[in-house]
């Protein structure tokens, strides 16, 4: 199946920024690192990194990028720098596409 941008149907209405954000709940200092899709359509990210000096935030970006199959530079922390609940934006992917990629890559 072709996934190039030219083969996609354009959205019927412009998307607002909030429609492009992915909600992520973070568990810093976990024993093991993992990314999983939650029942409410977000992500749960467990990272070994502690929430000190932005280390957990960088680990979350790295783990989400790996799980979604995108380069790290395309994952932006939009909101929640000091919170366990964060909003991420992944360039060129909708939240639904990102969740589908995470589910596919976690098998």
N, C-alpha and C positions, 0 to 999 in steps of 0.2 A: 504494500500500500504506500502510495506517495504521501510524504508528509511535508513537502515543500510549501512555502508560504503562498505560492501562486495557486495551489490546488485547494486551499481552504476557502470556505464560503465567508465573505466578509460579514461582520456583525451587522445586524439590522439597525442598531442604534449605537452611538459611541459609548464605550464603557467608562464608568467613572473609576477613579483611582481605587476606591474601596472595593470594587468588584475584581480588582487584579491582585488583591492581597491575600496571603495565605496565613491563617492563624496557626501558631505553633506554641505548644506547651513544653517547657524545658525542665528536665531533671538534671541539674548540675551535680557533679560529684558521684555519679552512678558507678556501679561496679563494672558495667559493660556498656559499650556504645551501641545504640540502635535508633532506627527511625521507623515509626509505624503510623499507619493511618488510624485515626480515632473514629468512633461511631458518629460523631457530630460533624465530620467533614474537615477536620484539621489534622495536624501532625503532632505526635508525641516524640520528642527527641531526648534521649538519655545520652549524656556525655560524661566522660571521666573528668573533664576539665572543671575546675572550681570557678565559681562566679567571682573572680578577682581580676581586676585590671582588664576586663573585657575578654578574658581567655575563653570563657564559656560561650560568649557571643560568636567569637571567631570559630570555635569548634562546631557550633550549631550551623553556621553558614557552610562550613566545609562538609559536614555530614549531610545536610539537605542537598547541597550541590551534587555530591556523590550519588545519593539516593535518587535524585531526579534526573541524573545523567546530563548535567549542564556544567559549564565552567564556573569556578568560584566567583569570578568577576560579575556573573549574571545574577547572583543572589544578594539582594540588598536588605539590610535591616532597616525597616521604615519606622517602627515604633516598638517600645518596650525594652530599651537598652538596659534598664535596671529592674526589669520585671521577669517573672518566669513565663508569662504569657507575652508572646511577641507577634508582630506582624511582619512578614517577609514578602518581598516582591521578587519574582523570578522573571527576568527579561525574556520576552518572546514566548512565555507560557502562561496560560490561564491557571488558576488554582486547580481546576478540575484536571487539566492535562498534567500538572505537577503531581497530583495525587495518584493519577493513573500510572505515571512513570515510577513513582515510589512503590506502588503495589506490584508492578511488573518486575522491578529490579530487586524486590525483597524475596522473591521466590527462589 
